[in-house]
């Protein structure tokens, strides 16, 4: 049976996911069988497992840190917002329908906890340690009765909880004390320690605050984790896009920040190239000067296509495409590049038919079923941007409900190129080093710049980033005390 350690936060975006990944890496490096777990994720950044099941991207990164294949039990409940206070509900990797927030929380979430318990039972039998991540804050009193991701999990497992606060946003001390004050006594007793995250400056100046916290809460401060620049690990929340900073480089890439953007980590490998400056464009003027425009994935292609037109993005993209600026669409972005989008069942909107951007001679028809699978192409070979793309062993995954065809032919299309426009359903395509550099070198040729060799290995870089993260966290965390908490050797965490 596994031992458990759970990170809960004083709010969202305090660093629970990153700390969970760090602990997974630390325990893996110590030779332990460790796995991540998050009962319920709300995110548009998802992944498809080897057996075709959908799960949150954050747990995939954490599984990579633990050096194990991701499996859907690590995230048994996934909510993908669709708009208008509704979400697609995915249980054990398969969608079961769309529910309003009220319908889900009041009528379904506690039923979904059965899937959580089954997943925990399976993982507990397979691994020595589960590092568990909560969501938001456990002190949201309006959500507490139907919460299935924070204290309900901790109490079910009798798991020790580490409370995490983000000092970079301010008010960390008040948020820690306030969170503990709002917990019931049995919940408060499960909290065995506190971690201060994203600290900048001289730690010695903060020591009086540590003394105050320990005296006030009767909980030990287990560590003060510094603000880590360029972590290089997949984010799950599009809020993090606000933190991404572009650099001056030879190639400017603009990703259109759709209203319902999904799987934005598709472009992290591009941003990591030394000759690339990548931005997420919030308005059409930011597309000016771009050497490549990317339409990313979307949870609602129809609504985001309307968003492009209403916000003058469509007009701008078409104008730049006529000037031979390359445009690439991924998944929902690929669908938008076509002639027509048909939605006879009105699965995405009240429109049964919409005009696409008409940059590719393709039509997409939405169906009630979602396609989720990993994909390997032995090679990809096509003309693009006055040149040629040839890359081997393309790996990625598909997550979409639309079927795209050319002129109503029976063959389903996974990618298509025409002159300076390319679209594909393959998420993660830019993680393929040869393909990524092929595309960039064609852009370099267009700008009369010499080609560059393939020198990066995105997968190996990610592993180094996990090691770097683990090293920083280990250095700034009281691992001796943490392990006592993990093994239950510390009754009250003080």
N, C-alpha and C positions, 0 to 999 in steps of 0.2 A: 504494500500500500504506500502511496506517495506521501511525502511531506508537502505542505502548502505554504506559500508566501503570497500575500496579496497587496498590490498597490492601489490605494484609493486617493482621490485628489480633493482639494478644496474647491476646485472648479474644473471645467474643461480646459484642455490645452496647457496643462501644467507640466507635462513631460512624463506621464504614466507609461505611455507606449515605449518611449525611449529607454526609460529605466527598466522596464520589463525585458526589453531586448538586451540591455546591458547585463542583467542578472542571468539571463539565458546563456549568454556568451561566457560569463564568468564561471558558471557551474559546468558548462560543457568543457571548458579548458581544464577544469579540475577532474575530468573523467566521469562526471555524473550524467545519468540519463535524465534530461530536463526537457520540459515542453511548456509552451505558453498557453494561456487560456483567457478568453473573454466571452462571457456568457452571451452578451448582446452587443452588437456593433451597429451604430448608425453612420453609414458612410457610402459615398458614391464611388470610392476607390476600392474595387474588388478584384478578385483573382479566381482562376479556375484550377482546381486540383487535377491530379492525373486521372482521377476517375470521373471528371466532368462535373464536379460540384463547386458551388460558388461560396466564397468566404471573404471576410474583410482582409484588406491588403496588409494592415498592421500586424496581424497574427502570422502572415506569410513571412514578413521581415523577421519577426521574432523566432519563427521556426528556422529560418536561415541562420540566425545567430546561434541557435541551439544545434545547428548542423543536422537537422532532420527534415524529411519531406513534410510540407504542410498537409494537414488533414482537416476535414471539415469539423471534426469534434473540437478543434481548438477555437472555433467560433460558430456554435450551433444555431444562433439566431442573428440574422443580418437584416437590418432595415435600410432600404434604399429610398430616400425621399423622392417623390414624383411631382411634388407641387401641391398647392392648395391644402396644406396640412395633411397630406396623405403620403403613405409610403408603401412600396412593395415589400411584402413580408416573405423572407426566405428562411425556411426551417431545414436544418440539416442539408443545406446546399441547394434546395429546390424551392422555387417560388410557389406560394400557396394562395396568393391573391394580393389585392391592394386594399389597405384599410386606412381609415382616418385615424388621427392620433387618439381621439376619444374612444373610438371603437377598439383599437388595439389595446390601449392601457386598461380600459374598464372591463373588456370582455374576453381578451385573448392572452395577455402577457403571462398571467399565472398558468395558463395551459401550456404556454411555450416553455415554462420552467421544467416541464417533464423532459423535454429534449435536452435542457441544460444538465439535468441530473444524469440522464443516460450518457451524455458525452463525458461528464466528470468520472463516472464509473469506469468507462472504457480507458480514459487517459490515466486514471489513478492506478489501474492494473498494469499499465504498460510502462510507466515512467516512475523514477525515484522522486522527482521534484516537479511540482507544477507552480510556475510563476504566473499569478493571476492578475489581470488588469480590470479595474472597475471602469465606470464611465461617469463623466461629469462629477457631481458631488453626492455623497451619501446623505447630505443634510437637506436635500430638497423635500421639504415636508409635504408638498402637494403631490409628489410622485411616489412617496415612500410606500404607500399601501400596495402598489402594484409593481414596484421595482424588482427586477430579477437579475441585476448585474452588479450591485454593490453589496450591501449588508445581508441581503437574503442569501447570497452565495457564501459570504464569510461565515454566517451563522450555520448554514447547512453543513459546511465542512469543519466548523470550528477553526477557521484559518486565521492566523495572525495577520493583522492589517498594518501596513506602513502608510501614514498619511503624508502626501506630497503637496507642497505649496510652491508656487512660482513667484520668487521674490522680484523678478525683473519687471513684473507688471505693477508692483506696489501693493501695500496692504497685506503682506504675507502673514505677519503676526496676528493681526485681527482675524484673518480668514481661518487660521489654524484654531485659535481659541474659540471663535464663533462656531466652526464646524463641530468641534468636540462638544460644545455646549448644547447643540441641537440634537446630538445623538442620545438615544436611550442608554441607560446604564449598561445593559448587556452588550450593546454595540460599542460603547466607549471602552469597555474592558477588553474588547478584541483588538483595539488599537494599541500596538506595542511600541511604536516609535514614530518619529517625525523625520522627514527629509526636506531640506530647503534646496530647491532646484533653481538653476539659471542665475547663479550669483556672480556679480561683477564687482571687482574692487578688492580691498584688503580684508581678508577674513577676520583678522584680529580685531578690527573695528566692530565686527558683528558679534563678538563673543558675549558682551553684556546681554544682547537679545537672546542668545542661546540659554544663558542662565535664567533669564526671565521666563522663557518658554518652559523649561524643565521644571521650574518652581511652580508655575501657574498650572500646567497641565499634568504634572507628575508623569510625563512621558519623556524618554530620552531622545535627544536629537542625534540621529544616527549618522548624519553627514550633511555637509554643505557642498553641493555639486556645482562646479563653476559653469558659467555660460559657455557652451561648446559651439564654436564657429564651424560651419560647414560639416555637419555631422555625416552627411552623405548616405542617409538611410531613408527608405521610403516613408513618406508621410501618409496618414490616412484622411486628413481633414483639409479641405480646400482653404480653410482659414490660413494655413501655413503658406499659401501662395503670396500672401501679403508680406511674408518675411523673406521671400526670395529676392536676391539682389543681382541685377545683371552686371556685366563688366564690359569694358571696352575691348572689342575684338574685331577680327577681319570680317566675320559673317554675323549679320544680325538676323535672328529668327524671332518671329512674333507668333505666339500662340493666342488665338482669340479666346478670351475668357468668357465662355458661354455662361448663360445664367444657370444652367444645370450641368456644368462641366463634370465629367467623370474620368477616372483613371488618368489623372494629370501626371502621375509618375511615369507615364510613357515617355516623357521628354527629359527626365533627369539625366539620362546618359548623354543626350545632346548638350545639355547645359554644362556637363563636365568636360567638354572638349575645349582645349586652350584657344582655338580659333573661333569660338562661338560665344556670342552674347545673346541670351534668350530672355525674352520678356513675356508676360501675360498681359495682353492688351485689353484694357477696359473700355477704350473708345477708338473709333476708326482712325483718328489722327495718329495713333501710335503705330499704325501699320506703315506709315510713310517711312521710306528708307529701309524697309525690311528686304532682305535677300531671299527669304522664304516665309510663307504664311502657312500656319498649320491650323486646321479645324479639328479640335480634339473630340473625344468621345462625349456623349451626352446621355443623361438618363431619360430625356424626353426630346427626341429629335425634332418632332413637329413644333413644339413650343420654342425650341431654340432656333429653328429655322425662321419662325415668325419674329423672334428676338433679333436675329440678324437684319431682317428687313426694317423693322421698326426703329432700330438704332443705327441705321445707315451703314452697318458693316457689309451687308450684301453688295450694295452699290460700290463700296470701296474695294472689296475683294475682286469684283468683276472688272473694275477699272484697272487694277494692278495686274490682274491676270492677262489682260489685253496687251499690257506692256512687257509681257514675257517674265513677270515675277512668278516663280513657281508656287503652286498651292498643293498642299498635301492634306488629305482628310483621313482620320482614323475612326473607324466604327461609325458612330453617329455622324461625325464629320464627313465620312465617306458617303453616307446616304444623302447628305445635304448637297453634295457635288453633282448629283444626278439630275435627270430631267423631271421626274415625278416621284412623289411619295404617296402611296395608297394606303389607307387605313380603314378598310371596309368594316372592321369590328369596332372602330373608334377606341382602340386600345390606348392611344396616347393623347388624343384630343377629340374635340367635337368635329374636326375636319376629316372627311372621308378621303379627301384628295388635296394635295398641295404641290405647287410648282417648286422644284429644286432650283439650285443655282445654274443648272444646265451647262456645267463645265465638262461633264462626262455623259456619254450616251447610254445611261443606265436608268432603270426604274427599280424602286424598292417597294415591296408590299409587306406590311406588318401582319403578323399572325399572333395567335394567342400563346404559342409555344416559344420559349426562349432557347436558343442554341448556346450551350456552354461546353467548350472542349479545348484541350490543348492541341497545338498544331505544330507540325514539323514539315517544312518544305525542303526537299533535297537541294533545290536551287531556285533562285528567282532571277528571271532574265527578261528585261524589257527596255525599250527606248524611253528616255526621259531627258528633257531640258537640253536638246541638241547633243545628247550623249547617250551612254548606255549603262544600265545597272546590271551587274552580274554578281550575285552572292550565293553562297552555298549554306546548307543546313540552317535555314531560317527557323527560329523557334519563337513561339508566342502562344497566345490563347485568344479565343473568341468568346464574347458575351454580347449577344444581341437577339432581338426578336424578329428583325426584318430579313427578308430574302431579297437579294439584289440580283437582277438579271439584265441582259442586254437584248433589247428588241423582243422581249417575251420568249426568248429561247429557254429551253428547259434547264440548261446548265446554270447552277448557282455560282456566283462570282465571289471570290474572296479578296481579289485585288485587281486593279485596272489602272492603266496609264495611257494618257493621251497628251502628247507634246509636253507642256509644262505643268500638267495636272496629274496627280497620282492619288489613288484612294485605296484603302485596305481595311479589312476587318481585323487584322492581326494586332492585338495589343502587345506591347513589348517589342515591336519590330526594331526599334532603335537601340535596343539592348544587344542586338547582333552587331558585333564590331565591324565586320566587313561591309555589311549593308550601310551602316551609319556613315562610315568613311566614304563609301561610294557616292552617296548623296551629297555629302559636304564637298567632295572633290569636284563634282559637276558644278556646284555653285561657285567654287573657287575658279574653275576654268572660265565660267561666265564673267567673272570679275578680273580675268587675266592674272590670276594668282597661281603659283605652282601647286601641284597636288602634294598631299602629305601621305606618308605611309601609315598603315594601321599599327599604332604603337600602344593603344590602350586595350586592356582587358577589363570590361565593365564588371564582370562577375568577380574577378579576382580583387578588383578595387573595393567592391562592396564587402568582401571578407576582411580586407584590411581595415575598413571603416568600423566593422563590428569589433575587431581587436582593439582599435584605438579607443572606441567608446568604452569598452569593458575596462581598459587600463585606466582611463580617467575616473570612471565611477569607482573602481576598486580602490584607487589611491585616496579617494575623498569620502569613502564610506567605512564605517566601523564594521568590518566584515566579521570580526570575532563575535561582537554582540548580535549582529544580524543572524549568524548561524545558530546562536543560542535560541534566538526567537524562532527560527525556522524549525529547530528540533524540539521546541517546547520546553527548553531548559530554563526559560525565564517566565515566571508566572504572570507578572504584571507589566513586563517591559521596563522595569526600573529597579 
